[in-house]
Amino acid sequence: MRRPADFATAIRRGRRSGRSTLVVHLALTTEPAPARVGFVVSRAVGNAVVRNTVRRRLRHLVRDRVPGLSPGTLLVVRALPSAAEASGQRLGRDLDAALDGVLTRSRRVDAEGVR
């Protein structure tokens, strides 16, 4: 994901779920396009080297989870400052838990017909 409008859509219209190292924003759109993912790693996480390392680690973790997302999904993963010191296992657990929470809420809302 590269366009600011896509990030805004996911953050403003999507569901959110947070954990100690990251926050996940997920929006379901009607587009038939494949799922798209974007990352937000602010200066609060660390210097440029630390931010890029965190972004690469998150990208690696998300890569295995994207095929499970439905077409048209917009996913934004925002790293929190604690992500800089977190192990890969902890980041993976937090990502799985956050995705599980946001997907469960999205499915429940879609089933109820409330948006």
N, CA, C and O atoms as a GROMACS GRO file, in nm:
protein
  460
    1MET      N    1   0.085  -0.116   0.000
    1MET     CA    2   0.000   0.000   0.000
    1MET      C    3   0.090   0.123   0.000
    1MET      O    4   0.184   0.133   0.079
    2ARG      N    5   0.061   0.216  -0.090
    2ARG     CA    6   0.145   0.335  -0.100
    2ARG      C    7   0.067   0.466  -0.095
    2ARG      O    8   0.121   0.569  -0.053
    3ARG      N    9  -0.057   0.462  -0.137
    3ARG     CA   10  -0.135   0.586  -0.145
    3ARG      C   11  -0.187   0.629  -0.007
    3ARG      O   12  -0.238   0.546   0.069
    4PRO      N   13  -0.173   0.756   0.024
    4PRO     CA   14  -0.226   0.806   0.153
    4PRO      C   15  -0.376   0.780   0.169
    4PRO      O   16  -0.424   0.760   0.281
    5ALA      N   17  -0.450   0.780   0.060
    5ALA     CA   18  -0.595   0.756   0.068
    5ALA      C   19  -0.624   0.615   0.117
    5ALA      O   20  -0.721   0.593   0.190
    6ASP      N   21  -0.541   0.518   0.077
    6ASP     CA   22  -0.560   0.381   0.124
    6ASP      C   23  -0.535   0.370   0.274
    6ASP      O   24  -0.609   0.303   0.346
    7PHE      N   25  -0.429   0.436   0.320
    7PHE     CA   26  -0.400   0.436   0.464
    7PHE      C   27  -0.515   0.501   0.540
    7PHE      O   28  -0.559   0.450   0.644
    8ALA      N   29  -0.564   0.615   0.489
    8ALA     CA   30  -0.673   0.686   0.555
    8ALA      C   31  -0.799   0.600   0.561
    8ALA      O   32  -0.868   0.598   0.663
    9THR      N   33  -0.829   0.530   0.453
    9THR     CA   34  -0.947   0.443   0.451
    9THR      C   35  -0.936   0.334   0.558
    9THR      O   36  -1.030   0.310   0.633
   10ALA      N   37  -0.821   0.269   0.563
   10ALA     CA   38  -0.802   0.160   0.660
   10ALA      C   39  -0.810   0.211   0.803
   10ALA      O   40  -0.868   0.145   0.889
   11ILE      N   41  -0.752   0.326   0.828
   11ILE     CA   42  -0.746   0.377   0.965
   11ILE      C   43  -0.880   0.438   1.008
   11ILE      O   44  -0.924   0.417   1.121
   12ARG      N   45  -0.944   0.513   0.920
   12ARG     CA   46  -1.067   0.582   0.958
   12ARG      C   47  -1.192   0.493   0.952
   12ARG      O   48  -1.279   0.502   1.039
   13ARG      N   49  -1.201   0.408   0.850
   13ARG     CA   50  -1.322   0.328   0.832
   13ARG      C   51  -1.309   0.186   0.884
   13ARG      O   52  -1.409   0.118   0.906
   14GLY      N   53  -1.186   0.141   0.904
   14GLY     CA   54  -1.165   0.002   0.941
   14GLY      C   55  -1.178  -0.024   1.090
   14GLY      O   56  -1.198   0.067   1.170
   15ARG      N   57  -1.165  -0.149   1.123
   15ARG     CA   58  -1.164  -0.193   1.263
   15ARG      C   59  -1.021  -0.189   1.315
   15ARG      O   60  -0.926  -0.198   1.238
   16ARG      N   61  -1.007  -0.174   1.445
   16ARG     CA   62  -0.875  -0.162   1.506
   16ARG      C   63  -0.861  -0.262   1.620
   16ARG      O   64  -0.955  -0.290   1.694
   17SER      N   65  -0.739  -0.315   1.631
   17SER     CA   66  -0.708  -0.403   1.742
   17SER      C   67  -0.562  -0.379   1.780
   17SER      O   68  -0.475  -0.380   1.694
   18GLY      N   69  -0.538  -0.358   1.907
   18GLY     CA   70  -0.403  -0.326   1.952
   18GLY      C   71  -0.348  -0.428   2.049
   18GLY      O   72  -0.422  -0.495   2.122
   19ARG      N   73  -0.218  -0.440   2.049
   19ARG     CA   74  -0.144  -0.524   2.142
   19ARG      C   75  -0.029  -0.440   2.195
   19ARG      O   76  -0.019  -0.322   2.164
   20SER      N   77   0.058  -0.501   2.273
   20SER     CA   78   0.165  -0.424   2.338
   20SER      C   79   0.272  -0.374   2.242
   20SER      O   80   0.342  -0.277   2.273
   21THR      N   81   0.287  -0.438   2.125
   21THR     CA   82   0.393  -0.396   2.032
   21THR      C   83   0.340  -0.335   1.903
   21THR      O   84   0.416  -0.272   1.829
   22LEU      N   85   0.211  -0.352   1.875
   22LEU     CA   86   0.160  -0.301   1.748
   22LEU      C   87   0.010  -0.281   1.752
   22LEU      O   88  -0.059  -0.332   1.841
   23VAL      N   89  -0.040  -0.207   1.655
   23VAL     CA   90  -0.183  -0.184   1.636
   23VAL      C   91  -0.214  -0.219   1.492
   23VAL      O   92  -0.140  -0.182   1.401
   24VAL      N   93  -0.324  -0.290   1.471
   24VAL     CA   94  -0.365  -0.332   1.337
   24VAL      C   95  -0.496  -0.262   1.303
   24VAL      O   96  -0.590  -0.262   1.383
   25HIS      N   97  -0.502  -0.203   1.184
   25HIS     CA   98  -0.624  -0.143   1.130
   25HIS      C   99  -0.661  -0.222   1.006
   25HIS      O  100  -0.576  -0.243   0.919
   26LEU      N  101  -0.786  -0.268   0.996
   26LEU     CA  102  -0.828  -0.349   0.883
   26LEU      C  103  -0.961  -0.298   0.830
   26LEU      O  104  -1.058  -0.284   0.905
   27ALA      N  105  -0.965  -0.272   0.700
   27ALA     CA  106  -1.089  -0.229   0.634
   27ALA      C  107  -1.119  -0.326   0.521
   27ALA      O  108  -1.030  -0.362   0.444
   28LEU      N  109  -1.244  -0.367   0.511
   28LEU     CA  110  -1.288  -0.453   0.402
   28LEU      C  111  -1.355  -0.366   0.297
   28LEU      O  112  -1.450  -0.295   0.326
   29THR      N  113  -1.304  -0.372   0.174
   29THR     CA  114  -1.362  -0.294   0.065
   29THR      C  115  -1.428  -0.390  -0.034
   29THR      O  116  -1.413  -0.512  -0.022
   30THR      N  117  -1.500  -0.335  -0.129
   30THR     CA  118  -1.566  -0.416  -0.230
   30THR      C  119  -1.479  -0.436  -0.354
   30THR      O  120  -1.523  -0.500  -0.450
   31GLU      N  121  -1.359  -0.383  -0.354
   31GLU     CA  122  -1.270  -0.397  -0.469
   31GLU      C  123  -1.229  -0.543  -0.485
   31GLU      O  124  -1.206  -0.613  -0.387
   32PRO      N  125  -1.219  -0.589  -0.610
   32PRO     CA  126  -1.175  -0.727  -0.632
   32PRO      C  127  -1.022  -0.743  -0.628
   32PRO      O  128  -0.970  -0.852  -0.652
   33ALA      N  129  -0.952  -0.636  -0.597
   33ALA     CA  130  -0.805  -0.639  -0.594
   33ALA      C  131  -0.756  -0.726  -0.478
   33ALA      O  132  -0.827  -0.746  -0.380
   34PRO      N  133  -0.633  -0.777  -0.490
   34PRO     CA  134  -0.576  -0.854  -0.378
   34PRO      C  135  -0.562  -0.768  -0.253
   34PRO      O  136  -0.562  -0.645  -0.260
   35ALA      N  137  -0.550  -0.833  -0.140
   35ALA     CA  138  -0.532  -0.761  -0.012
   35ALA      C  139  -0.405  -0.678  -0.019
   35ALA      O  140  -0.304  -0.720  -0.075
   36ARG      N  141  -0.411  -0.559   0.038
   36ARG     CA  142  -0.295  -0.469   0.041
   36ARG      C  143  -0.259  -0.437   0.185
   36ARG      O  144  -0.345  -0.424   0.271
   37VAL      N  145  -0.128  -0.425   0.209
   37VAL     CA  146  -0.076  -0.402   0.344
   37VAL      C  147   0.015  -0.281   0.344
   37VAL      O  148   0.093  -0.261   0.251
   38GLY      N  149   0.005  -0.200   0.449
   38GLY     CA  150   0.094  -0.086   0.469
   38GLY      C  151   0.145  -0.086   0.612
   38GLY      O  152   0.082  -0.141   0.702
   39PHE      N  153   0.260  -0.023   0.631
   39PHE     CA  154   0.324  -0.019   0.762
   39PHE      C  155   0.347   0.124   0.804
   39PHE      O  156   0.383   0.209   0.722
   40VAL      N  157   0.328   0.151   0.933
   40VAL     CA  158   0.356   0.281   0.992
   40VAL      C  159   0.451   0.257   1.108
   40VAL      O  160   0.416   0.192   1.206
   41VAL      N  161   0.572   0.310   1.094
   41VAL     CA  162   0.673   0.297   1.199
   41VAL      C  163   0.727   0.438   1.223
   41VAL      O  164   0.809   0.488   1.145
   42SER      N  165   0.681   0.502   1.330
   42SER     CA  166   0.716   0.641   1.356
   42SER      C  167   0.853   0.656   1.421
   42SER      O  168   0.916   0.558   1.460
   43ARG      N  169   0.897   0.778   1.432
   43ARG     CA  170   1.026   0.808   1.495
   43ARG      C  171   1.029   0.769   1.643
   43ARG      O  172   1.136   0.754   1.701
   44ALA      N  173   0.913   0.755   1.702
   44ALA     CA  174   0.907   0.716   1.843
   44ALA      C  175   0.963   0.574   1.863
   44ALA      O  176   1.005   0.539   1.973
   45VAL      N  177   0.964   0.494   1.757
   45VAL     CA  178   1.014   0.357   1.766
   45VAL      C  179   1.167   0.358   1.777
   45VAL      O  180   1.224   0.273   1.846
   46GLY      N  181   1.232   0.451   1.712
   46GLY     CA  182   1.378   0.458   1.718
   46GLY      C  183   1.435   0.534   1.599
   46GLY      O  184   1.362   0.598   1.524
   47ASN      N  185   1.567   0.526   1.584
   47ASN     CA  186   1.629   0.595   1.472
   47ASN      C  187   1.599   0.520   1.342
   47ASN      O  188   1.528   0.419   1.344
   48ALA      N  189   1.652   0.568   1.231
   48ALA     CA  190   1.619   0.511   1.100
   48ALA      C  191   1.656   0.364   1.090
   48ALA      O  192   1.581   0.286   1.030
   49VAL      N  193   1.768   0.326   1.146
   49VAL     CA  194   1.810   0.187   1.139
   49VAL      C  195   1.712   0.097   1.214
   49VAL      O  196   1.674  -0.010   1.165
   50VAL      N  197   1.671   0.139   1.331
   50VAL     CA  198   1.576   0.062   1.412
   50VAL      C  199   1.441   0.055   1.343
   50VAL      O  200   1.380  -0.052   1.337
   51ARG      N  201   1.393   0.169   1.290
   51ARG     CA  202   1.263   0.171   1.222
   51ARG      C  203   1.262   0.078   1.102
   51ARG      O  204   1.166   0.004   1.082
   52ASN      N  205   1.367   0.081   1.022
   52ASN     CA  206   1.373  -0.006   0.905
   52ASN      C  207   1.382  -0.153   0.945
   52ASN      O  208   1.324  -0.239   0.878
   53THR      N  209   1.452  -0.182   1.052
   53THR     CA  210   1.460  -0.320   1.100
   53THR      C  211   1.323  -0.369   1.144
   53THR      O  212   1.283  -0.480   1.110
   54VAL      N  213   1.252  -0.287   1.219
   54VAL     CA  214   1.117  -0.323   1.265
   54VAL      C  215   1.025  -0.342   1.145
   54VAL      O  216   0.948  -0.438   1.140
   55ARG      N  217   1.033  -0.252   1.047
   55ARG     CA  218   0.949  -0.263   0.928
   55ARG      C  219   0.978  -0.392   0.851
   55ARG      O  220   0.886  -0.460   0.806
   56ARG      N  221   1.104  -0.427   0.837
   56ARG     CA  222   1.140  -0.552   0.768
   56ARG      C  223   1.089  -0.674   0.843
   56ARG      O  224   1.039  -0.768   0.782
   57ARG      N  225   1.102  -0.673   0.974
   57ARG     CA  226   1.055  -0.786   1.055
   57ARG      C  227   0.904  -0.801   1.043
   57ARG      O  228   0.853  -0.912   1.030
   58LEU      N  229   0.832  -0.689   1.048
   58LEU     CA  230   0.686  -0.694   1.035
   58LEU      C  231   0.646  -0.740   0.895
   58LEU      O  232   0.553  -0.819   0.880
   59ARG      N  233   0.714  -0.690   0.793
   59ARG     CA  234   0.684  -0.730   0.656
   59ARG      C  235   0.700  -0.882   0.639
   59ARG      O  236   0.619  -0.947   0.575
   60HIS      N  237   0.807  -0.935   0.698
   60HIS     CA  238   0.831  -1.079   0.692
   60HIS      C  239   0.718  -1.157   0.760
   60HIS      O  240   0.673  -1.259   0.709
   61LEU      N  241   0.672  -1.110   0.874
   61LEU     CA  242   0.565  -1.178   0.947
   61LEU      C  243   0.431  -1.169   0.873
   61LEU      O  244   0.355  -1.266   0.871
   62VAL      N  245   0.404  -1.053   0.814
   62VAL     CA  246   0.275  -1.033   0.746
   62VAL      C  247   0.269  -1.114   0.617
   62VAL      O  248   0.162  -1.158   0.577
   63ARG      N  249   0.382  -1.133   0.552
   63ARG     CA  250   0.388  -1.204   0.423
   63ARG      C  251   0.316  -1.340   0.430
   63ARG      O  252   0.247  -1.378   0.335
   64ASP      N  253   0.333  -1.412   0.539
   64ASP     CA  254   0.270  -1.543   0.552
   64ASP      C  255   0.121  -1.534   0.582
   64ASP      O  256   0.049  -1.632   0.564
   65ARG      N  257   0.075  -1.420   0.627
   65ARG     CA  258  -0.065  -1.408   0.669
   65ARG      C  259  -0.154  -1.344   0.563
   65ARG      O  260  -0.277  -1.354   0.573
   66VAL      N  261  -0.097  -1.281   0.462
   66VAL     CA  262  -0.176  -1.212   0.359
   66VAL      C  263  -0.266  -1.307   0.280
   66VAL      O  264  -0.380  -1.270   0.251
   67PRO      N  265  -0.220  -1.428   0.243
   67PRO     CA  266  -0.309  -1.516   0.166
   67PRO      C  267  -0.440  -1.549   0.239
   67PRO      O  268  -0.538  -1.585   0.174
   68GLY      N  269  -0.444  -1.538   0.369
   68GLY     CA  270  -0.566  -1.565   0.444
   68GLY      C  271  -0.665  -1.450   0.446
   68GLY      O  272  -0.776  -1.464   0.497
   69LEU      N  273  -0.626  -1.336   0.391
   69LEU     CA  274  -0.714  -1.219   0.389
   69LEU      C  275  -0.798  -1.219   0.262
   69LEU      O  276  -0.752  -1.262   0.156
   70SER      N  277  -0.920  -1.172   0.272
   70SER     CA  278  -1.009  -1.170   0.157
   70SER      C  279  -0.969  -1.059   0.060
   70SER      O  280  -0.906  -0.961   0.100
   71PRO      N  281  -1.005  -1.074  -0.069
   71PRO     CA  282  -0.973  -0.971  -0.168
   71PRO      C  283  -1.034  -0.837  -0.129
   71PRO      O  284  -1.144  -0.832  -0.074
   72GLY      N  285  -0.963  -0.731  -0.156
   72GLY     CA  286  -1.011  -0.596  -0.124
   72GLY      C  287  -0.978  -0.550   0.016
   72GLY      O  288  -1.014  -0.438   0.054
   73THR      N  289  -0.911  -0.632   0.094
   73THR     CA  290  -0.876  -0.595   0.231
   73THR      C  291  -0.763  -0.494   0.233
   73THR      O  292  -0.664  -0.508   0.161
   74LEU      N  293  -0.779  -0.392   0.315
   74LEU     CA  294  -0.672  -0.295   0.341
   74LEU      C  295  -0.627  -0.316   0.485
   74LEU      O  296  -0.708  -0.308   0.577
   75LEU      N  297  -0.499  -0.342   0.503
   75LEU     CA  298  -0.444  -0.369   0.636
   75LEU      C  299  -0.330  -0.273   0.663
   75LEU      O  300  -0.237  -0.263   0.583
   76VAL      N  301  -0.336  -0.204   0.775
   76VAL     CA  302  -0.228  -0.116   0.819
   76VAL      C  303  -0.177  -0.170   0.952
   76VAL      O  304  -0.254  -0.192   1.046
   77VAL      N  305  -0.046  -0.193   0.959
   77VAL     CA  306   0.019  -0.238   1.081
   77VAL      C  307   0.103  -0.123   1.133
   77VAL      O  308   0.198  -0.080   1.068
   78ARG      N  309   0.068  -0.073   1.252
   78ARG     CA  310   0.140   0.038   1.312
   78ARG      C  311   0.223  -0.014   1.429
   78ARG      O  312   0.170  -0.068   1.525
   79ALA      N  313   0.354   0.005   1.419
   79ALA     CA  314   0.445  -0.041   1.524
   79ALA      C  315   0.447   0.058   1.639
   79ALA      O  316   0.449   0.180   1.617
   80LEU      N  317   0.446   0.008   1.760
   80LEU     CA  318   0.459   0.090   1.880
   80LEU      C  319   0.605   0.089   1.925
   80LEU      O  320   0.680   0.001   1.883
   81PRO      N  321   0.646   0.183   2.007
   81PRO     CA  322   0.787   0.189   2.050
   81PRO      C  323   0.839   0.058   2.109
   81PRO      O  324   0.958   0.028   2.094
   82SER      N  325   0.755  -0.020   2.175
   82SER     CA  326   0.802  -0.145   2.234
   82SER      C  327   0.839  -0.249   2.128
   82SER      O  328   0.904  -0.349   2.160
   83ALA      N  329   0.800  -0.228   2.003
   83ALA     CA  330   0.834  -0.322   1.895
   83ALA      C  331   0.984  -0.325   1.868
   83ALA      O  332   1.036  -0.424   1.817
   84ALA      N  333   1.055  -0.218   1.903
   84ALA     CA  334   1.199  -0.212   1.877
   84ALA      C  335   1.275  -0.318   1.957
   84ALA      O  336   1.373  -0.373   1.907
   85GLU      N  337   1.232  -0.347   2.079
   85GLU     CA  338   1.301  -0.444   2.164
   85GLU      C  339   1.236  -0.582   2.162
   85GLU      O  340   1.290  -0.676   2.221
   86ALA      N  341   1.122  -0.596   2.097
   86ALA     CA  342   1.048  -0.722   2.099
   86ALA      C  343   1.115  -0.828   2.012
   86ALA      O  344   1.176  -0.797   1.909
   87SER      N  345   1.103  -0.952   2.056
   87SER     CA  346   1.156  -1.064   1.976
   87SER      C  347   1.061  -1.089   1.858
   87SER      O  348   0.948  -1.041   1.856
   88GLY      N  349   1.110  -1.164   1.762
   88GLY     CA  350   1.028  -1.199   1.647
   88GLY      C  351   0.907  -1.282   1.686
   88GLY      O  352   0.799  -1.267   1.629
   89GLN      N  353   0.925  -1.369   1.786
   89GLN     CA  354   0.813  -1.451   1.833
   89GLN      C  355   0.705  -1.365   1.897
   89GLN      O  356   0.586  -1.387   1.874
   90ARG      N  357   0.747  -1.268   1.975
   90ARG     CA  358   0.649  -1.180   2.041
   90ARG      C  359   0.576  -1.097   1.936
   90ARG      O  360   0.454  -1.081   1.945
   91LEU      N  361   0.648  -1.044   1.838
   91LEU     CA  362   0.583  -0.967   1.731
   91LEU      C  363   0.483  -1.055   1.657
   91LEU      O  364   0.372  -1.012   1.626
   92GLY      N  365   0.521  -1.179   1.629
   92GLY     CA  366   0.432  -1.272   1.560
   92GLY      C  367   0.307  -1.302   1.640
   92GLY      O  368   0.197  -1.305   1.586
   93ARG      N  369   0.324  -1.326   1.772
   93ARG     CA  370   0.208  -1.353   1.859
   93ARG      C  371   0.116  -1.232   1.864
   93ARG      O  372  -0.006  -1.246   1.855
   94ASP      N  373   0.175  -1.112   1.879
   94ASP     CA  374   0.093  -0.992   1.885
   94ASP      C  375   0.020  -0.967   1.753
   94ASP      O  376  -0.096  -0.927   1.752
   95LEU      N  377   0.089  -0.992   1.642
   95LEU     CA  378   0.027  -0.974   1.511
   95LEU      C  379  -0.089  -1.072   1.493
   95LEU      O  380  -0.197  -1.033   1.448
   96ASP      N  381  -0.067  -1.198   1.528
   96ASP     CA  382  -0.173  -1.298   1.516
   96ASP      C  383  -0.293  -1.263   1.603
   96ASP      O  384  -0.407  -1.272   1.559
   97ALA      N  385  -0.267  -1.222   1.726
   97ALA     CA  386  -0.375  -1.188   1.818
   97ALA      C  387  -0.453  -1.066   1.769
   97ALA      O  388  -0.576  -1.064   1.775
   98ALA      N  389  -0.381  -0.965   1.721
   98ALA     CA  390  -0.447  -0.844   1.672
   98ALA      C  391  -0.529  -0.873   1.547
   98ALA      O  392  -0.642  -0.828   1.534
   99LEU      N  393  -0.472  -0.949   1.454
   99LEU     CA  394  -0.545  -0.986   1.333
   99LEU      C  395  -0.668  -1.069   1.366
   99LEU      O  396  -0.775  -1.048   1.310
  100ASP      N  397  -0.652  -1.163   1.456
  100ASP     CA  398  -0.764  -1.247   1.497
  100ASP      C  399  -0.876  -1.162   1.555
  100ASP      O  400  -0.993  -1.182   1.523
  101GLY      N  401  -0.840  -1.068   1.641
  101GLY     CA  402  -0.941  -0.982   1.702
  101GLY      C  403  -1.014  -0.895   1.602
  101GLY      O  404  -1.136  -0.883   1.606
  102VAL      N  405  -0.940  -0.835   1.511
  102VAL     CA  406  -1.002  -0.744   1.415
  102VAL      C  407  -1.083  -0.821   1.311
  102VAL      O  408  -1.188  -0.773   1.268
  103LEU      N  409  -1.038  -0.939   1.271
  103LEU     CA  410  -1.114  -1.019   1.176
  103LEU      C  411  -1.242  -1.073   1.240
  103LEU      O  412  -1.346  -1.079   1.174
  104THR      N  413  -1.235  -1.112   1.366
  104THR     CA  414  -1.353  -1.162   1.436
  104THR      C  415  -1.458  -1.052   1.446
  104THR      O  416  -1.576  -1.076   1.421
  105ARG      N  417  -1.416  -0.932   1.482
  105ARG     CA  418  -1.509  -0.819   1.492
  105ARG      C  419  -1.568  -0.784   1.356
  105ARG      O  420  -1.688  -0.755   1.346
  106SER      N  421  -1.487  -0.786   1.251
  106SER     CA  422  -1.536  -0.753   1.117
  106SER      C  423  -1.638  -0.855   1.071
  106SER      O  424  -1.741  -0.818   1.014
  107ARG      N  425  -1.612  -0.983   1.095
  107ARG     CA  426  -1.708  -1.086   1.055
  107ARG      C  427  -1.839  -1.074   1.134
  107ARG      O  428  -1.947  -1.092   1.079
  108ARG      N  429  -1.826  -1.044   1.263
  108ARG     CA  430  -1.945  -1.032   1.346
  108ARG      C  431  -2.030  -0.913   1.299
  108ARG      O  432  -2.152  -0.924   1.292
  109VAL      N  433  -1.967  -0.803   1.268
  109VAL     CA  434  -2.040  -0.685   1.221
  109VAL      C  435  -2.104  -0.711   1.087
  109VAL      O  436  -2.218  -0.671   1.063
  110ASP      N  437  -2.032  -0.779   0.996
  110ASP     CA  438  -2.090  -0.811   0.865
  110ASP      C  439  -2.208  -0.906   0.879
  110ASP      O  440  -2.307  -0.891   0.808
  111ALA      N  441  -2.199  -1.002   0.970
  111ALA     CA  442  -2.308  -1.098   0.989
  111ALA      C  443  -2.433  -1.030   1.045
  111ALA      O  444  -2.545  -1.069   1.013
  112GLU      N  445  -2.413  -0.929   1.128
  112GLU     CA  446  -2.526  -0.858   1.187
  112GLU      C  447  -2.583  -0.757   1.091
  112GLU      O  448  -2.696  -0.711   1.109
  113GLY      N  449  -2.506  -0.720   0.987
  113GLY     CA  450  -2.552  -0.623   0.890
  113GLY      C  451  -2.538  -0.480   0.936
  113GLY      O  452  -2.591  -0.389   0.872
  114VAL      N  453  -2.466  -0.458   1.045
  114VAL     CA  454  -2.444  -0.324   1.097
  114VAL      C  455  -2.308  -0.278   1.053
  114VAL      O  456  -2.212  -0.356   1.058
  115ARG      N  457  -2.296  -0.156   1.010
  115ARG     CA  458  -2.166  -0.108   0.967
  115ARG      C  459  -2.125   0.013   1.039
  115ARG      O  460  -2.017   0.066   1.014
   0.00000   0.00000   0.00000
